[in-house]
Amino acid sequence: MTIANQVIIEAIKGKEKALKPILNALVEATLLEKGCQKYELYQLDEDRTIFFIIEIWKSEKRYNDHLESEKFKAISADMEKLVEVKVSNPLKLTQCLTKLKLK
């Protein structure tokens, strides 16, 4: 079962520049993990303190392995002092219709 997740991260005002390289390091490390199909970082133009991560995992097991990895835990600890709010919305999916070209 595929897992898609949208993470919304709000930096503490004035800390967004310090947070950005940490988030980029998380993206680089995560893209190397087994089962990661997509891991993209975005920053809102209207409010530079808001970041989004869109991630897609091949399976729930691979997603959970990511959350339990030492690299993820270390980077999350580095982020903690720079983040005001973090919201994660994982969705369990059975198939990707885009790949199947269905509408």
Number of C-alpha atoms within 10 A of each C-alpha: 12 20 22 21 19 17 15 18 22 21 24 15 14 11 16 18 13 12 22 19 11 16 21 13 13 18 18 13 14 21 15 10 15 13 19 18 17 16 19 15 15 13 17 10 9 7 10 15 21 21 21 19 18 17 21 20 23 17 19 18 14 17 23 12 15 19 13 11 13 11 15 18 13 11 15 16 11 14 18 13 12 21 19 15 12 14 11 13 10 16 13 13 14 10 11 10 9 8 7 8 7 7 5
